Amino acid sequence: MIVMITSPLERELVEQIRAVDVVDEVIYTPELLPQARYPNDHGGEPPTLDAADQARWDSLVARADAIFGYPLETSAGLVRTLEHGPNIRFVQGTSAGMGAHVKRAELAPDVLERVAFASAAGVHAGMLAEFALYGLLALRKDAARLADIRATRDWAHYSMGELDGSTLGILGMGQIGVALALRARAFGITIIALNRSGAPVDGADETHPTSALRELAPRFDALAITLPITDLTRGMVSADVIRALPPHAVVINVGRGAVVDEPALIDALTGGRLAGAVLDVFASEPLPADNPLWTLPNVVMSPHTAALSRRENARIVALFCDNLRRFTRGMPLRNALNLHEFY
């Protein structure tokens, strides 16, 4: 196969791809690629290409059988690449959420028939599980109060919350959910998993179908959402579900923002009907400057960066190399994109 690198990537990782036994050639032109703004930035700053540069890029894309990433990690970048790459048969995404890009691209049926897509789902699972527990610990141990104590040199004793003996509901038992369950059990947390079928999963003390979410909500000391956004998951954590959670509960979202009714979540956080929230994702991104989540003291949040690791590109390249072998040998791809629900 002829492989083309279409997003920023370290040279040593390009060499790993070049060494794969099914790869005949790797097209890597860093001078035509976006410039990474931070380690493992897959979008990057758009390059300034003149007409000659663009013509050169298009001629290289036309030769490729498979691509790593797609320009600027946008739907428009994917569309243009596939339009100029009639031989492309496999696209390896660099994000778990590439399904949304493919859906927005509205690719023609013949393109969807020709091209196989694989996401980077699971690459970020450990990092997101760590962030979920970091936030839960920060709220249970009252990190804000500890900071005030240090600032004021106060020495008043008080009782801290604990994770041992608590119950965590995990909505979505994909690779992120499994990674979170594994780590949470080490803290003595009981795991109630919710998946589409309700079939038992490793690492969970109980498993129920997602249709039982409202019924189970009163049992949760914390609810973690790890779901992608699809027509089925949008708004699944509704105002009704949020009202059913106990007042001491914490909502954790490391999936997609639109799975949660964000206005209802904000109302519960400001009205004292929830203890807190741990959020890496939001209904609108970037989060608007006037959104109350920026200033609520019972919210631990990140600007959708909790998954990013300095080891991320190495993990995605390892996945890509495995998928290249699988593709050429007619084996199922790891993280093959579901083109009906786009996840």
DRENVEXFI-415746 format. One record per residue (C-alpha): residue in three letters; z, x, y; residue number from 1. Coordinates in steps of 0.1 Angstrom, whole numbers, plus 5000, padded with zeros to 4 digits. Example, Ala and Ser with C-alpha at 12.3 -4.5 7.8 and 13.67 -1.06 7.14 Angstrom:
% residues 2
NODE res    Z    X    Y   n
NODE ALA 5078 5123 4955   1
NODE SER 5071 5137 4989   2
% end
This chain:
% residues 343
NODE res    Z    X    Y   n
NODE MET 5000 5000 5000   1
NODE ILE 4995 5010 5036   2
NODE VAL 5027 5003 5055   3
NODE MET 5030 5000 5093   4
NODE ILE 5063 5004 5112   5
NODE THR 5062 4979 5141   6
NODE SER 5098 4982 5154   7
NODE PRO 5119 5012 5165   8
NODE LEU 5130 5033 5135   9
NODE GLU 5145 5067 5129  10
NODE ARG 5121 5094 5116  11
NODE GLU 5142 5102 5086  12
NODE LEU 5141 5065 5075  13
NODE VAL 5103 5065 5080  14
NODE GLU 5102 5094 5056  15
NODE GLN 5122 5074 5030  16
NODE ILE 5095 5047 5032  17
NODE ARG 5068 5073 5029  18
NODE ALA 5084 5086 4997  19
NODE VAL 5082 5052 4979  20
NODE ASP 5059 5056 4949  21
NODE VAL 5038 5025 4957  22
NODE VAL 5032 5036 4993  23
NODE ASP 4999 5054 5000  24
NODE GLU 5003 5057 5038  25
NODE VAL 5028 5050 5065  26
NODE ILE 5015 5042 5100  27
NODE TYR 5042 5053 5125  28
NODE THR 5033 5056 5161  29
NODE PRO 5066 5059 5181  30
NODE GLU 5047 5063 5214  31
NODE LEU 5034 5028 5210  32
NODE LEU 5067 5012 5199  33
NODE PRO 5094 4996 5220  34
NODE GLN 5122 5020 5230  35
NODE ALA 5155 5013 5213  36
NODE ARG 5183 5005 5238  37
NODE TYR 5211 5012 5214  38
NODE PRO 5213 5024 5177  39
NODE ASN 5194 5001 5154  40
NODE ASP 5179 4980 5182  41
NODE HIS 5149 4962 5165  42
NODE GLY 5136 4945 5197  43
NODE GLY 5138 4973 5222  44
NODE GLU 5123 4977 5257  45
NODE PRO 5087 4966 5257  46
NODE PRO 5063 4995 5258  47
NODE THR 5038 4999 5286  48
NODE LEU 5004 4998 5269  49
NODE ASP 4971 5002 5286  50
NODE ALA 4939 4988 5272  51
NODE ALA 4932 5019 5252  52
NODE ASP 4967 5019 5237  53
NODE GLN 4965 4982 5228  54
NODE ALA 4931 4987 5212  55
NODE ARG 4945 5016 5191  56
NODE TRP 4975 4995 5181  57
NODE ASP 4953 4966 5170  58
NODE SER 4930 4989 5150  59
NODE LEU 4961 5003 5132  60
NODE VAL 4975 4968 5125  61
NODE ALA 4941 4959 5110  62
NODE ARG 4946 4985 5083  63
NODE ALA 4981 4976 5072  64
NODE ASP 4990 4958 5040  65
NODE ALA 5027 4955 5048  66
NODE ILE 5048 4958 5080  67
NODE PHE 5084 4967 5087  68
NODE GLY 5096 4944 5115  69
NODE TYR 5074 4928 5141  70
NODE PRO 5070 4937 5178  71
NODE LEU 5100 4929 5200  72
NODE GLU 5113 4908 5172  73
NODE THR 5098 4876 5186  74
NODE SER 5076 4848 5173  75
NODE ALA 5049 4859 5197  76
NODE GLY 5050 4894 5184  77
NODE LEU 5047 4881 5149  78
NODE VAL 5018 4858 5156  79
NODE ARG 4998 4885 5174  80
NODE THR 5004 4910 5147  81
NODE LEU 4993 4887 5119  82
NODE GLU 4962 4876 5139  83
NODE HIS 4951 4913 5142  84
NODE GLY 4962 4922 5107  85
NODE PRO 4941 4902 5082  86
NODE ASN 4951 4925 5053  87
NODE ILE 4989 4920 5059  88
NODE ARG 5004 4904 5028  89
NODE PHE 5041 4913 5032  90
NODE VAL 5064 4912 5063  91
NODE GLN 5099 4927 5060  92
NODE GLY 5121 4912 5088  93
NODE THR 5150 4931 5103  94
NODE SER 5173 4901 5109  95
NODE ALA 5189 4875 5088  96
NODE GLY 5176 4849 5111  97
NODE MET 5139 4857 5110  98
NODE GLY 5132 4822 5096  99
NODE ALA 5136 4808 5131 100
NODE HIS 5110 4832 5144 101
NODE VAL 5085 4823 5116 102
NODE LYS 5091 4786 5122 103
NODE ARG 5085 4789 5159 104
NODE ALA 5054 4809 5153 105
NODE GLU 5037 4778 5137 106
NODE LEU 5016 4800 5115 107
NODE ALA 4984 4785 5100 108
NODE PRO 4987 4773 5064 109
NODE ASP 4963 4800 5052 110
NODE VAL 4985 4827 5068 111
NODE LEU 5016 4813 5052 112
NODE GLU 4998 4813 5019 113
NODE ARG 4986 4849 5023 114
NODE VAL 5018 4865 5036 115
NODE ALA 5052 4869 5019 116
NODE PHE 5082 4872 5042 117
NODE ALA 5116 4886 5034 118
NODE SER 5146 4886 5057 119
NODE ALA 5174 4911 5061 120
NODE ALA 5200 4885 5049 121
NODE GLY 5231 4902 5034 122
NODE VAL 5226 4935 5052 123
NODE HIS 5250 4923 5079 124
NODE ALA 5274 4904 5056 125
NODE GLY 5302 4930 5056 126
NODE MET 5302 4935 5093 127
NODE LEU 5304 4898 5100 128
NODE ALA 5332 4893 5074 129
NODE GLU 5351 4921 5092 130
NODE PHE 5346 4904 5126 131
NODE ALA 5358 4871 5112 132
NODE LEU 5390 4886 5099 133
NODE TYR 5395 4907 5131 134
NODE GLY 5394 4876 5152 135
NODE LEU 5416 4856 5128 136
NODE LEU 5442 4884 5129 137
NODE ALA 5440 4887 5167 138
NODE LEU 5448 4850 5170 139
NODE ARG 5475 4848 5143 140
NODE LYS 5492 4880 5156 141
NODE ASP 5487 4869 5193 142
NODE ALA 5469 4900 5205 143
NODE ALA 5469 4886 5240 144
NODE ARG 5507 4883 5240 145
NODE LEU 5510 4918 5227 146
NODE ALA 5488 4932 5255 147
NODE ASP 5511 4914 5280 148
NODE ILE 5542 4928 5264 149
NODE ARG 5528 4963 5267 150
NODE ALA 5517 4958 5303 151
NODE THR 5551 4944 5313 152
NODE ARG 5572 4967 5290 153
NODE ASP 5589 4936 5276 154
NODE TRP 5611 4940 5245 155
NODE ALA 5617 4903 5236 156
NODE HIS 5613 4896 5199 157
NODE TYR 5594 4866 5185 158
NODE SER 5580 4854 5152 159
NODE MET 5543 4863 5144 160
NODE GLY 5519 4842 5124 161
NODE GLU 5506 4855 5091 162
NODE LEU 5475 4851 5069 163
NODE ASP 5493 4852 5035 164
NODE GLY 5495 4818 5020 165
NODE SER 5470 4802 5044 166
NODE THR 5438 4784 5034 167
NODE LEU 5403 4793 5046 168
NODE GLY 5374 4769 5043 169
NODE ILE 5341 4788 5041 170
NODE LEU 5311 4766 5050 171
NODE GLY 5281 4783 5033 172
NODE MET 5286 4807 5004 173
NODE GLY 5256 4830 5008 174
NODE GLN 5261 4867 5011 175
NODE ILE 5282 4865 5043 176
NODE GLY 5305 4838 5028 177
NODE VAL 5310 4858 4996 178
NODE ALA 5318 4890 5016 179
NODE LEU 5343 4871 5037 180
NODE ALA 5359 4855 5006 181
NODE LEU 5363 4889 4990 182
NODE ARG 5381 4904 5020 183
NODE ALA 5401 4873 5028 184
NODE ARG 5416 4872 4993 185
NODE ALA 5431 4906 4999 186
NODE PHE 5452 4890 5026 187
NODE GLY 5466 4864 5002 188
NODE ILE 5443 4837 5016 189
NODE THR 5433 4807 4994 190
NODE ILE 5395 4802 4996 191
NODE ILE 5379 4767 4996 192
NODE ALA 5342 4772 4995 193
NODE LEU 5316 4746 5005 194
NODE ASN 5280 4748 4994 195
NODE ARG 5251 4724 4990 196
NODE SER 5256 4717 4953 197
NODE GLY 5294 4721 4950 198
NODE ALA 5288 4744 4920 199
NODE PRO 5316 4769 4915 200
NODE VAL 5311 4804 4931 201
NODE ASP 5328 4837 4925 202
NODE GLY 5356 4845 4948 203
NODE ALA 5366 4809 4956 204
NODE ASP 5397 4791 4944 205
NODE GLU 5379 4758 4948 206
NODE THR 5342 4748 4955 207
NODE HIS 5331 4715 4969 208
NODE PRO 5298 4701 4983 209
NODE THR 5292 4704 5020 210
NODE SER 5293 4666 5021 211
NODE ALA 5331 4668 5015 212
NODE LEU 5336 4688 5047 213
NODE ARG 5352 4660 5068 214
NODE GLU 5375 4651 5039 215
NODE LEU 5386 4687 5033 216
NODE ALA 5391 4696 5070 217
NODE PRO 5428 4687 5072 218
NODE ARG 5436 4713 5045 219
NODE PHE 5421 4742 5064 220
NODE ASP 5442 4767 5084 221
NODE ALA 5408 4782 5093 222
NODE LEU 5372 4771 5089 223
NODE ALA 5345 4798 5088 224
NODE ILE 5308 4788 5093 225
NODE THR 5283 4812 5078 226
NODE LEU 5253 4789 5077 227
NODE PRO 5217 4794 5090 228
NODE ILE 5203 4768 5113 229
NODE THR 5181 4743 5096 230
NODE ASP 5174 4706 5100 231
NODE LEU 5202 4700 5075 232
NODE THR 5228 4722 5090 233
NODE ARG 5223 4714 5127 234
NODE GLY 5255 4698 5140 235
NODE MET 5272 4698 5106 236
NODE VAL 5305 4708 5122 237
NODE SER 5306 4676 5142 238
NODE ALA 5331 4663 5167 239
NODE ASP 5345 4642 5138 240
NODE VAL 5350 4673 5116 241
NODE ILE 5367 4692 5145 242
NODE ARG 5391 4663 5151 243
NODE ALA 5400 4663 5115 244
NODE LEU 5411 4700 5115 245
NODE PRO 5449 4705 5120 246
NODE PRO 5460 4717 5155 247
NODE HIS 5470 4751 5142 248
NODE ALA 5435 4757 5128 249
NODE VAL 5410 4784 5139 250
NODE VAL 5372 4778 5139 251
NODE ILE 5352 4809 5130 252
NODE ASN 5314 4809 5135 253
NODE VAL 5293 4839 5123 254
NODE GLY 5264 4818 5113 255
NODE ARG 5244 4800 5140 256
NODE GLY 5258 4783 5171 257
NODE ALA 5240 4750 5168 258
NODE VAL 5257 4743 5135 259
NODE VAL 5288 4734 5156 260
NODE ASP 5292 4707 5182 261
NODE GLU 5300 4732 5209 262
NODE PRO 5312 4707 5236 263
NODE ALA 5335 4691 5210 264
NODE LEU 5348 4726 5201 265
NODE ILE 5355 4734 5238 266
NODE ASP 5373 4701 5243 267
NODE ALA 5395 4708 5213 268
NODE LEU 5403 4744 5225 269
NODE THR 5411 4734 5260 270
NODE GLY 5431 4703 5250 271
NODE GLY 5454 4721 5225 272
NODE ARG 5439 4703 5195 273
NODE LEU 5428 4737 5180 274
NODE ALA 5447 4770 5180 275
NODE GLY 5416 4791 5186 276
NODE ALA 5381 4801 5178 277
NODE VAL 5363 4833 5167 278
NODE LEU 5327 4832 5178 279
NODE ASP 5297 4856 5174 280
NODE VAL 5271 4829 5180 281
NODE PHE 5266 4801 5205 282
NODE ALA 5245 4770 5210 283
NODE SER 5227 4787 5239 284
NODE GLU 5222 4825 5240 285
NODE PRO 5228 4844 5262 286
NODE LEU 5259 4823 5268 287
NODE PRO 5257 4808 5303 288
NODE ALA 5280 4824 5328 289
NODE ASP 5297 4791 5336 290
NODE ASN 5305 4783 5299 291
NODE PRO 5343 4779 5295 292
NODE LEU 5343 4799 5263 293
NODE TRP 5341 4831 5285 294
NODE THR 5376 4825 5299 295
NODE LEU 5395 4805 5273 296
NODE PRO 5425 4827 5262 297
NODE ASN 5424 4814 5226 298
NODE VAL 5388 4825 5220 299
NODE VAL 5378 4858 5204 300
NODE MET 5341 4863 5210 301
NODE SER 5312 4888 5208 302
NODE PRO 5277 4885 5224 303
NODE HIS 5261 4881 5190 304
NODE THR 5267 4917 5183 305
NODE ALA 5293 4916 5155 306
NODE ALA 5267 4922 5128 307
NODE LEU 5253 4954 5143 308
NODE SER 5262 4987 5126 309
NODE ARG 5251 5022 5129 310
NODE ARG 5242 5020 5092 311
NODE GLU 5221 4989 5096 312
NODE ASN 5186 5005 5097 313
NODE ALA 5194 5025 5066 314
NODE ARG 5204 4994 5047 315
NODE ILE 5173 4974 5058 316
NODE VAL 5150 5003 5048 317
NODE ALA 5167 5005 5014 318
NODE LEU 5160 4967 5011 319
NODE PHE 5124 4972 5023 320
NODE CYS 5117 5000 4998 321
NODE ASP 5130 4979 4969 322
NODE ASN 5109 4950 4981 323
NODE LEU 5077 4971 4984 324
NODE ARG 5081 4980 4947 325
NODE ARG 5088 4944 4938 326
NODE PHE 5059 4931 4958 327
NODE THR 5033 4954 4942 328
NODE ARG 5047 4947 4907 329
NODE GLY 5046 4909 4911 330
NODE MET 5084 4906 4910 331
NODE PRO 5105 4882 4932 332
NODE LEU 5114 4896 4966 333
NODE ARG 5150 4900 4976 334
NODE ASN 5157 4876 5005 335
NODE ALA 5123 4859 5002 336
NODE LEU 5120 4834 5031 337
NODE ASN 5122 4797 5022 338
NODE LEU 5091 4784 5041 339
NODE HIS 5102 4748 5038 340
NODE GLU 5136 4752 5055 341
NODE PHE 5129 4786 5071 342
NODE TYR 5159 4806 5060 343
% end
